[in-house]
């Protein structure tokens, strides 16, 4: 499937953290990636995410605006905006 790419805007990248804002049009994706660091996501908007995972598995996740979640290094997935509105979140990677 050919999807539009999310826009990644790097905000900070130093010896301790990398902070990136991701902005998605409806249907846009990050592309497959593996996280090299533990990370925290904070939703700027309500986020209706489709997570495509290894082995063909998928999960739908709703992250309300202003809330956060964290994951450990090694997570591999493709994040897709499954909603009808644009979505944005900020990712903080802990180096």
RODO-2510 file (C-alpha; in nm, 4 decimals, decimal comma):
residues 95
     n   res          X          Y          Z
     1     x     0,0000     0,0000     0,0000
     2     x     0,1332     0,3431    -0,0948
     3     x     0,0607     0,5991     0,1759
     4     x     0,1619     0,9599     0,2313
     5     x     0,4501     0,9964     0,4773
     6     x     0,4098     1,1688     0,8126
     7     x     0,6185     1,4838     0,8547
     8     x     0,8896     1,4457     1,1199
     9     x     1,0295     1,7705     1,2613
    10     x     1,3314     1,7290     1,4853
    11     x     1,3140     1,9737     1,7755
    12     x     1,6062     1,8658     1,9978
    13     x     1,8886     1,6178     1,9462
    14     x     2,1612     1,6251     2,2079
    15     x     2,3567     1,3740     2,4140
    16     x     2,0574     1,2946     2,6412
    17     x     1,7371     1,3138     2,4332
    18     x     1,5973     1,3345     2,0819
    19     x     1,2632     1,5168     2,0533
    20     x     1,0661     1,4877     1,7293
    21     x     0,7182     1,6122     1,6385
    22     x     0,5223     1,3930     1,3974
    23     x     0,2361     1,5395     1,1925
    24     x     0,0096     1,3065     0,9955
    25     x    -0,2544     1,3802     0,7341
    26     x    -0,5399     1,1282     0,7458
    27     x    -0,4017     0,7961     0,6188
    28     x    -0,0348     0,9038     0,6469
    29     x     0,2264     0,6708     0,7994
    30     x     0,5688     0,6813     0,9627
    31     x     0,6960     0,3850     0,7630
    32     x     0,8383     0,0736     0,9270
    33     x     1,0952     0,1483     1,1951
    34     x     1,2584    -0,0035     1,5034
    35     x     1,3106     0,2153     1,8102
    36     x     1,6731     0,2274     1,9202
    37     x     1,5916     0,3974     2,2518
    38     x     1,3236     0,3920     2,5212
    39     x     1,0711     0,6619     2,4312
    40     x     0,7691     0,8632     2,5440
    41     x     0,4908     0,9842     2,3145
    42     x     0,2689     1,2834     2,4057
    43     x    -0,0361     1,3406     2,1859
    44     x    -0,0810     1,6990     2,0652
    45     x    -0,4150     1,6106     1,9049
    46     x    -0,6462     1,3161     1,9561
    47     x    -0,4630     1,0317     1,7825
    48     x    -0,6432     0,7414     1,6167
    49     x    -0,3484     0,5145     1,5427
    50     x    -0,3322     0,1939     1,3464
    51     x    -0,0159     0,0111     1,4547
    52     x     0,1119    -0,2373     1,1993
    53     x     0,3364    -0,4864     1,3774
    54     x     0,5728    -0,7659     1,2722
    55     x     0,4045    -1,0823     1,1533
    56     x     0,1157    -0,8937     0,9921
    57     x    -0,0567    -0,8098     1,3216
    58     x    -0,2371    -0,4762     1,3629
    59     x    -0,3731    -0,2864     1,6626
    60     x    -0,5967     0,0195     1,6854
    61     x    -0,4992     0,2632     1,9598
    62     x    -0,6732     0,5841     2,0696
    63     x    -0,4448     0,8348     2,2438
    64     x    -0,6366     1,1427     2,3672
    65     x    -0,4783     1,4865     2,3198
    66     x    -0,2533     1,5802     2,6109
    67     x    -0,1892     1,2229     2,7266
    68     x     0,1322     1,0209     2,7108
    69     x     0,2582     0,6654     2,6976
    70     x     0,6041     0,5078     2,7064
    71     x     0,7627     0,2091     2,5382
    72     x     1,0948     0,0299     2,5642
    73     x     1,3759     0,0215     2,3122
    74     x     1,3290    -0,2386     2,0393
    75     x     0,9650    -0,1753     1,9471
    76     x     0,9178    -0,2294     1,5722
    77     x     0,6105    -0,1000     1,3888
    78     x     0,4523     0,1293     1,1329
    79     x     0,2225     0,3998     1,2727
    80     x    -0,0720     0,5058     1,0538
    81     x    -0,3243     0,7846     1,1129
    82     x    -0,6451     0,5818     1,0978
    83     x    -0,8662     0,8827     1,1754
    84     x    -1,0462     1,1310     0,9500
    85     x    -0,8594     1,4343     1,0950
    86     x    -0,4908     1,5272     1,1010
    87     x    -0,3022     1,3986     1,4060
    88     x     0,0178     1,5060     1,5804
    89     x     0,2346     1,3780     1,8619
    90     x     0,5728     1,4553     2,0132
    91     x     0,8171     1,1694     2,0689
    92     x     1,0969     1,1980     2,3252
    93     x     1,3679     0,9335     2,2882
    94     x     1,5811     0,8761     2,5999
    95     x     1,9429     0,8219     2,5006
***
